[in-house]
Amino acid sequence: MPTKRCPKCLSETYIRTILYGMPMEQPDPAIYTLGGCVIFDDMPKYECIECGWKGSRSELRKASRAQ
């Protein structure tokens, strides 16, 4: 996948994968953000820690191709 770019603020450095559930160890904050332990099928996969946007892989692809 090309560089992940936030569709809202266009940041390339603040996109994190949202990790759901109860991790055994503290995840690397440069890669992950915690999403809680309640999980549904339509939960967002990514979050921008700069502006708070949350969304899917397809939304990231659209933003990355637009630039």
Residue, then its C-alpha position, 0 to 999 in steps of 0.5 A: m500500500p502506498t503512503k497512508r494519507c489522512p483524507k481529512c487533514l492530509s497528514e502522512t505521519y499520524i495515521r495509526t491502525i486501530l487495535y481492538g480487544m485486550p492486548m497482552e502488551q502495550p502496542d507500539p504507539a507509532i503504529y497502533t492506537l487502541g480502539g476498545c474491547v467492544i468489536f463490531d463488523d463496521m468498526p473503523k480500521y485506521e485513525c489519524i491522531e492529528c485530527g481524529w479522523k477514523g475510517s477504512r482502508s478504501e478511504l485511505r487509498k482514495a486520499s493517497r491517490a488524490q495527491 
